[in-house]
Amino acid sequence: MLAAFALILAMTAAAEAQYTTLQGWIIVPGRDHPDNFEVRITVRDAIQAYASTTVSDTGRYMFTNLDLSVGTFDVLINVDGYRESRTPIGNAFGFGLLNDRNISGNIILIPDPESRHHAQKQDAYNAELLEEYSHGLEQITNKHPELAVTHLEKVVNAVPDFYDAHINLGLVYQALSRRRDAEMEFHKAHDLNAESARPLLALGRLHVEEVELGLQASAKQDALRPLLDQAREELTEAVRLDPKLATAFYFLGAVDFRSSSYADADSESKHALELDPRLFEARILRINLFIKQKLWQAALDNVDAFLLDYPNSSHRAEVADRRLHIVAHLDRK
């Protein structure tokens, strides 16, 4: 089976334009804040969006295929409880030109002391602590969880109410196969912000991963049933809190696929793609789903959709090879 669980965004550059990728982290000091808030690129000092995206469940943002040669631009963020953030794109103000097509920059939101949403003390979120957190995020970006963990542990020890730090420390622990530590961090994040779907998504994703590892180790389905039930409960609550959370619907589909609830897996994976067409993992899940049911034409349709929609995917060769297998079954009919 194809097993891809991490969202990857790829940029295709057209020859006639100098398209740019802009990416980084939004650092939100505090114990809770709205999920999936909008990040906009606007013309300098304007309001109307030139491009927009939503922050990921880890706190990252990414814009691809930007043509920044047509004007001067800001990154604009408005989050309840925090002051409006407007950051000019350029080498100043935290943005750095990595090369001619890749700009990276972290943005720290400043709490609004007059907001009724803002209730917690902010003295602990000093420049030194936020710099420590930024170093941890930088190591995550560089795919060095073993280096990120020390920075993030220092942060959560200094400020136990730092919600985003618990989420990202949990993800780092998960990357280091410290799954019980990861689970504990996700529960801490949930305790801090019970109305957020993110910790529940993280818990569900963690338990789906444990199911996949169990299957690779030839564990019996009955032994994995409690994990599947736990993941379903967590992910169902996540989509109740955030009905537009595509990744949660994808993982719900994965749970139902492993539970042989194929009709539910079909519906959930389809809805995940409707919410986020970039979520290639949901397309891979649908390929596996139809192969499992020997619905070869439906499997072929989804393979061809994958190859068309994700031309730069690292899974392209694997999917193309699976296409040969599917076509061979269709030819036998």
Contacts in CASP RR format, 6 or more apart in sequence:
PFRMAT RR
TARGET T0000
AUTHOR 0000-0000-0000
METHOD contacts of the structure
MODEL  1
MLAAFALILAMTAAAEAQYTTLQGWIIVPGRDHPDNFEVRITVRDAIQAY
ASTTVSDTGRYMFTNLDLSVGTFDVLINVDGYRESRTPIGNAFGFGLLND
RNISGNIILIPDPESRHHAQKQDAYNAELLEEYSHGLEQITNKHPELAVT
HLEKVVNAVPDFYDAHINLGLVYQALSRRRDAEMEFHKAHDLNAESARPL
LALGRLHVEEVELGLQASAKQDALRPLLDQAREELTEAVRLDPKLATAFY
FLGAVDFRSSSYADADSESKHALELDPRLFEARILRINLFIKQKLWQAAL
DNVDAFLLDYPNSSHRAEVADRRLHIVAHLDRK
1 288 0 8 1.000
2 284 0 8 1.000
2 287 0 8 1.000
2 288 0 8 1.000
2 315 0 8 1.000
2 318 0 8 1.000
2 319 0 8 1.000
2 322 0 8 1.000
3 212 0 8 1.000
4 280 0 8 1.000
4 281 0 8 1.000
4 284 0 8 1.000
4 315 0 8 1.000
5 205 0 8 1.000
5 208 0 8 1.000
5 209 0 8 1.000
5 212 0 8 1.000
5 251 0 8 1.000
5 254 0 8 1.000
5 281 0 8 1.000
6 281 0 8 1.000
7 56 0 8 1.000
7 247 0 8 1.000
7 278 0 8 1.000
7 279 0 8 1.000
7 281 0 8 1.000
8 280 0 8 1.000
8 313 0 8 1.000
8 314 0 8 1.000
9 62 0 8 1.000
9 64 0 8 1.000
9 278 0 8 1.000
10 64 0 8 1.000
10 310 0 8 1.000
10 312 0 8 1.000
10 313 0 8 1.000
11 19 0 8 1.000
11 21 0 8 1.000
11 64 0 8 1.000
11 65 0 8 1.000
11 101 0 8 1.000
11 312 0 8 1.000
12 65 0 8 1.000
12 311 0 8 1.000
12 312 0 8 1.000
13 19 0 8 1.000
13 65 0 8 1.000
13 101 0 8 1.000
14 65 0 8 1.000
17 67 0 8 1.000
17 69 0 8 1.000
18 67 0 8 1.000
18 69 0 8 1.000
18 100 0 8 1.000
18 101 0 8 1.000
19 64 0 8 1.000
19 65 0 8 1.000
19 66 0 8 1.000
19 67 0 8 1.000
19 101 0 8 1.000
20 66 0 8 1.000
20 67 0 8 1.000
20 68 0 8 1.000
20 100 0 8 1.000
20 101 0 8 1.000
20 102 0 8 1.000
20 103 0 8 1.000
21 62 0 8 1.000
21 63 0 8 1.000
21 64 0 8 1.000
21 65 0 8 1.000
21 66 0 8 1.000
21 101 0 8 1.000
21 102 0 8 1.000
21 103 0 8 1.000
22 41 0 8 1.000
22 62 0 8 1.000
22 63 0 8 1.000
22 66 0 8 1.000
22 75 0 8 1.000
22 89 0 8 1.000
22 95 0 8 1.000
22 103 0 8 1.000
22 104 0 8 1.000
22 105 0 8 1.000
23 60 0 8 1.000
23 61 0 8 1.000
23 62 0 8 1.000
23 63 0 8 1.000
23 102 0 8 1.000
23 103 0 8 1.000
23 104 0 8 1.000
23 105 0 8 1.000
24 60 0 8 1.000
24 61 0 8 1.000
24 62 0 8 1.000
24 104 0 8 1.000
24 105 0 8 1.000
24 106 0 8 1.000
24 107 0 8 1.000
24 141 0 8 1.000
25 59 0 8 1.000
25 60 0 8 1.000
25 61 0 8 1.000
25 105 0 8 1.000
25 106 0 8 1.000
25 107 0 8 1.000
25 134 0 8 1.000
25 137 0 8 1.000
25 141 0 8 1.000
26 39 0 8 1.000
26 55 0 8 1.000
26 59 0 8 1.000
26 60 0 8 1.000
26 61 0 8 1.000
26 77 0 8 1.000
26 106 0 8 1.000
26 107 0 8 1.000
26 109 0 8 1.000
27 106 0 8 1.000
27 107 0 8 1.000
27 108 0 8 1.000
27 109 0 8 1.000
27 130 0 8 1.000
27 133 0 8 1.000
27 134 0 8 1.000
27 137 0 8 1.000
27 164 0 8 1.000
28 59 0 8 1.000
28 79 0 8 1.000
28 82 0 8 1.000
28 109 0 8 1.000
28 163 0 8 1.000
28 164 0 8 1.000
29 108 0 8 1.000
29 109 0 8 1.000
29 111 0 8 1.000
29 122 0 8 1.000
29 125 0 8 1.000
29 130 0 8 1.000
29 162 0 8 1.000
30 111 0 8 1.000
30 120 0 8 1.000
30 122 0 8 1.000
30 125 0 8 1.000
30 161 0 8 1.000
30 162 0 8 1.000
30 163 0 8 1.000
30 164 0 8 1.000
31 120 0 8 1.000
31 161 0 8 1.000
31 162 0 8 1.000
31 163 0 8 1.000
31 192 0 8 1.000
31 193 0 8 1.000
32 163 0 8 1.000
32 192 0 8 1.000
32 193 0 8 1.000
32 195 0 8 1.000
32 196 0 8 1.000
33 79 0 8 1.000
33 80 0 8 1.000
33 81 0 8 1.000
33 82 0 8 1.000
33 163 0 8 1.000
33 193 0 8 1.000
34 79 0 8 1.000
34 80 0 8 1.000
35 57 0 8 1.000
35 196 0 8 1.000
35 197 0 8 1.000
35 198 0 8 1.000
35 242 0 8 1.000
36 54 0 8 1.000
36 55 0 8 1.000
36 57 0 8 1.000
36 242 0 8 1.000
36 244 0 8 1.000
36 245 0 8 1.000
37 54 0 8 1.000
37 55 0 8 1.000
37 77 0 8 1.000
37 78 0 8 1.000
37 79 0 8 1.000
38 52 0 8 1.000
38 53 0 8 1.000
38 54 0 8 1.000
38 55 0 8 1.000
38 77 0 8 1.000
38 78 0 8 1.000
39 52 0 8 1.000
39 53 0 8 1.000
39 54 0 8 1.000
39 55 0 8 1.000
39 61 0 8 1.000
39 75 0 8 1.000
39 76 0 8 1.000
39 77 0 8 1.000
40 49 0 8 1.000
40 50 0 8 1.000
40 51 0 8 1.000
40 52 0 8 1.000
40 75 0 8 1.000
40 76 0 8 1.000
40 77 0 8 1.000
41 49 0 8 1.000
41 50 0 8 1.000
41 51 0 8 1.000
41 52 0 8 1.000
41 63 0 8 1.000
41 66 0 8 1.000
41 73 0 8 1.000
41 74 0 8 1.000
41 75 0 8 1.000
41 76 0 8 1.000
41 89 0 8 1.000
42 48 0 8 1.000
42 49 0 8 1.000
42 50 0 8 1.000
42 73 0 8 1.000
42 74 0 8 1.000
42 76 0 8 1.000
43 50 0 8 1.000
43 71 0 8 1.000
43 72 0 8 1.000
43 73 0 8 1.000
43 74 0 8 1.000
44 71 0 8 1.000
44 72 0 8 1.000
44 73 0 8 1.000
44 74 0 8 1.000
44 88 0 8 1.000
45 74 0 8 1.000
45 86 0 8 1.000
46 74 0 8 1.000
47 76 0 8 1.000
49 76 0 8 1.000
50 73 0 8 1.000
51 63 0 8 1.000
51 66 0 8 1.000
53 61 0 8 1.000
53 62 0 8 1.000
53 63 0 8 1.000
54 61 0 8 1.000
55 61 0 8 1.000
56 62 0 8 1.000
57 167 0 8 1.000
57 198 0 8 1.000
57 201 0 8 1.000
57 202 0 8 1.000
57 245 0 8 1.000
57 247 0 8 1.000
58 140 0 8 1.000
58 167 0 8 1.000
58 168 0 8 1.000
58 171 0 8 1.000
59 164 0 8 1.000
59 168 0 8 1.000
68 89 0 8 1.000
72 88 0 8 1.000
72 89 0 8 1.000
73 88 0 8 1.000
73 89 0 8 1.000
74 86 0 8 1.000
74 87 0 8 1.000
74 88 0 8 1.000
74 89 0 8 1.000
75 85 0 8 1.000
75 86 0 8 1.000
75 87 0 8 1.000
75 89 0 8 1.000
75 107 0 8 1.000
76 84 0 8 1.000
76 85 0 8 1.000
76 86 0 8 1.000
77 84 0 8 1.000
77 85 0 8 1.000
77 86 0 8 1.000
77 107 0 8 1.000
77 109 0 8 1.000
78 84 0 8 1.000
78 85 0 8 1.000
79 109 0 8 1.000
80 115 0 8 1.000
80 117 0 8 1.000
81 111 0 8 1.000
81 112 0 8 1.000
81 115 0 8 1.000
81 117 0 8 1.000
81 118 0 8 1.000
82 109 0 8 1.000
82 110 0 8 1.000
82 111 0 8 1.000
82 112 0 8 1.000
82 115 0 8 1.000
82 118 0 8 1.000
83 109 0 8 1.000
83 110 0 8 1.000
83 111 0 8 1.000
83 112 0 8 1.000
85 107 0 8 1.000
85 109 0 8 1.000
85 110 0 8 1.000
87 93 0 8 1.000
87 94 0 8 1.000
87 95 0 8 1.000
87 107 0 8 1.000
88 95 0 8 1.000
89 95 0 8 1.000
89 103 0 8 1.000
90 96 0 8 1.000
90 97 0 8 1.000
90 103 0 8 1.000
91 97 0 8 1.000
94 105 0 8 1.000
94 106 0 8 1.000
94 107 0 8 1.000
95 103 0 8 1.000
95 104 0 8 1.000
95 105 0 8 1.000
96 103 0 8 1.000
96 104 0 8 1.000
96 105 0 8 1.000
97 103 0 8 1.000
98 104 0 8 1.000
104 141 0 8 1.000
106 134 0 8 1.000
106 137 0 8 1.000
108 130 0 8 1.000
111 118 0 8 1.000
111 122 0 8 1.000
111 125 0 8 1.000
112 118 0 8 1.000
113 122 0 8 1.000
120 161 0 8 1.000
124 158 0 8 1.000
124 159 0 8 1.000
124 161 0 8 1.000
125 159 0 8 1.000
125 162 0 8 1.000
129 155 0 8 1.000
129 158 0 8 1.000
129 159 0 8 1.000
132 151 0 8 1.000
132 154 0 8 1.000
132 155 0 8 1.000
132 158 0 8 1.000
133 151 0 8 1.000
133 152 0 8 1.000
133 155 0 8 1.000
133 162 0 8 1.000
133 165 0 8 1.000
135 151 0 8 1.000
136 147 0 8 1.000
136 148 0 8 1.000
136 151 0 8 1.000
136 152 0 8 1.000
136 168 0 8 1.000
137 148 0 8 1.000
137 168 0 8 1.000
139 145 0 8 1.000
139 147 0 8 1.000
139 148 0 8 1.000
139 151 0 8 1.000
140 148 0 8 1.000
140 168 0 8 1.000
140 171 0 8 1.000
140 172 0 8 1.000
145 172 0 8 1.000
145 175 0 8 1.000
145 176 0 8 1.000
146 176 0 8 1.000
148 168 0 8 1.000
148 172 0 8 1.000
149 169 0 8 1.000
149 172 0 8 1.000
149 173 0 8 1.000
149 176 0 8 1.000
152 165 0 8 1.000
152 168 0 8 1.000
152 169 0 8 1.000
152 172 0 8 1.000
153 169 0 8 1.000
155 162 0 8 1.000
155 165 0 8 1.000
155 169 0 8 1.000
156 162 0 8 1.000
156 165 0 8 1.000
156 166 0 8 1.000
156 169 0 8 1.000
156 185 0 8 1.000
156 188 0 8 1.000
159 165 0 8 1.000
160 188 0 8 1.000
161 192 0 8 1.000
163 189 0 8 1.000
163 192 0 8 1.000
163 193 0 8 1.000
163 196 0 8 1.000
166 185 0 8 1.000
166 186 0 8 1.000
166 188 0 8 1.000
166 189 0 8 1.000
166 192 0 8 1.000
167 185 0 8 1.000
167 186 0 8 1.000
167 189 0 8 1.000
167 198 0 8 1.000
167 199 0 8 1.000
167 202 0 8 1.000
169 185 0 8 1.000
170 181 0 8 1.000
170 182 0 8 1.000
170 185 0 8 1.000
170 186 0 8 1.000
170 202 0 8 1.000
171 182 0 8 1.000
171 202 0 8 1.000
173 179 0 8 1.000
173 181 0 8 1.000
173 182 0 8 1.000
173 185 0 8 1.000
174 182 0 8 1.000
174 206 0 8 1.000
174 209 0 8 1.000
179 206 0 8 1.000
179 209 0 8 1.000
179 210 0 8 1.000
182 202 0 8 1.000
182 206 0 8 1.000
183 203 0 8 1.000
183 206 0 8 1.000
186 199 0 8 1.000
186 202 0 8 1.000
186 203 0 8 1.000
186 206 0 8 1.000
187 199 0 8 1.000
187 203 0 8 1.000
189 196 0 8 1.000
189 198 0 8 1.000
189 199 0 8 1.000
189 202 0 8 1.000
190 196 0 8 1.000
190 199 0 8 1.000
190 200 0 8 1.000
190 203 0 8 1.000
193 199 0 8 1.000
195 241 0 8 1.000
196 241 0 8 1.000
197 237 0 8 1.000
197 238 0 8 1.000
197 239 0 8 1.000
197 241 0 8 1.000
197 242 0 8 1.000
197 245 0 8 1.000
197 248 0 8 1.000
198 238 0 8 1.000
200 234 0 8 1.000
200 235 0 8 1.000
200 237 0 8 1.000
200 238 0 8 1.000
200 241 0 8 1.000
200 248 0 8 1.000
201 234 0 8 1.000
201 235 0 8 1.000
201 238 0 8 1.000
201 245 0 8 1.000
201 247 0 8 1.000
201 248 0 8 1.000
201 251 0 8 1.000
203 231 0 8 1.000
203 234 0 8 1.000
204 230 0 8 1.000
204 231 0 8 1.000
204 234 0 8 1.000
204 235 0 8 1.000
204 238 0 8 1.000
204 251 0 8 1.000
205 247 0 8 1.000
205 251 0 8 1.000
207 227 0 8 1.000
207 228 0 8 1.000
207 230 0 8 1.000
207 231 0 8 1.000
207 234 0 8 1.000
208 231 0 8 1.000
208 251 0 8 1.000
208 254 0 8 1.000
208 255 0 8 1.000
208 258 0 8 1.000
210 227 0 8 1.000
211 224 0 8 1.000
211 227 0 8 1.000
211 228 0 8 1.000
211 231 0 8 1.000
211 255 0 8 1.000
211 258 0 8 1.000
214 224 0 8 1.000
215 224 0 8 1.000
215 258 0 8 1.000
224 258 0 8 1.000
228 255 0 8 1.000
228 258 0 8 1.000
228 259 0 8 1.000
231 251 0 8 1.000
231 255 0 8 1.000
232 252 0 8 1.000
232 255 0 8 1.000
232 256 0 8 1.000
232 259 0 8 1.000
235 248 0 8 1.000
235 251 0 8 1.000
235 252 0 8 1.000
235 255 0 8 1.000
236 252 0 8 1.000
238 245 0 8 1.000
238 248 0 8 1.000
239 245 0 8 1.000
239 248 0 8 1.000
239 249 0 8 1.000
239 252 0 8 1.000
242 248 0 8 1.000
244 275 0 8 1.000
245 275 0 8 1.000
246 271 0 8 1.000
246 272 0 8 1.000
246 273 0 8 1.000
246 275 0 8 1.000
246 276 0 8 1.000
246 279 0 8 1.000
246 282 0 8 1.000
247 272 0 8 1.000
247 276 0 8 1.000
247 279 0 8 1.000
249 268 0 8 1.000
249 269 0 8 1.000
249 271 0 8 1.000
249 272 0 8 1.000
249 275 0 8 1.000
249 282 0 8 1.000
250 268 0 8 1.000
250 269 0 8 1.000
250 272 0 8 1.000
250 279 0 8 1.000
250 281 0 8 1.000
250 282 0 8 1.000
250 285 0 8 1.000
252 264 0 8 1.000
252 268 0 8 1.000
253 264 0 8 1.000
253 265 0 8 1.000
253 268 0 8 1.000
253 269 0 8 1.000
253 272 0 8 1.000
253 285 0 8 1.000
254 265 0 8 1.000
254 285 0 8 1.000
256 262 0 8 1.000
256 264 0 8 1.000
256 265 0 8 1.000
256 268 0 8 1.000
257 265 0 8 1.000
257 285 0 8 1.000
257 288 0 8 1.000
257 289 0 8 1.000
257 292 0 8 1.000
262 289 0 8 1.000
262 292 0 8 1.000
262 293 0 8 1.000
265 285 0 8 1.000
265 289 0 8 1.000
266 286 0 8 1.000
266 289 0 8 1.000
269 282 0 8 1.000
269 283 0 8 1.000
269 285 0 8 1.000
269 286 0 8 1.000
269 289 0 8 1.000
270 282 0 8 1.000
270 286 0 8 1.000
272 279 0 8 1.000
272 282 0 8 1.000
273 279 0 8 1.000
273 282 0 8 1.000
273 283 0 8 1.000
273 286 0 8 1.000
276 282 0 8 1.000
277 309 0 8 1.000
280 306 0 8 1.000
280 309 0 8 1.000
280 310 0 8 1.000
280 313 0 8 1.000
280 315 0 8 1.000
283 302 0 8 1.000
283 305 0 8 1.000
283 306 0 8 1.000
283 309 0 8 1.000
283 310 0 8 1.000
284 306 0 8 1.000
284 315 0 8 1.000
284 319 0 8 1.000
286 302 0 8 1.000
287 299 0 8 1.000
287 302 0 8 1.000
287 303 0 8 1.000
287 306 0 8 1.000
287 319 0 8 1.000
287 322 0 8 1.000
290 296 0 8 1.000
290 298 0 8 1.000
290 299 0 8 1.000
290 302 0 8 1.000
291 299 0 8 1.000
291 322 0 8 1.000
291 326 0 8 1.000
294 329 0 8 1.000
296 326 0 8 1.000
296 329 0 8 1.000
296 330 0 8 1.000
296 333 0 8 1.000
297 330 0 8 1.000
299 326 0 8 1.000
300 323 0 8 1.000
300 326 0 8 1.000
300 327 0 8 1.000
300 330 0 8 1.000
303 319 0 8 1.000
303 322 0 8 1.000
303 323 0 8 1.000
303 326 0 8 1.000
304 323 0 8 1.000
306 313 0 8 1.000
306 315 0 8 1.000
306 319 0 8 1.000
307 316 0 8 1.000
307 319 0 8 1.000
307 320 0 8 1.000
307 323 0 8 1.000
310 316 0 8 1.000
313 319 0 8 1.000
END
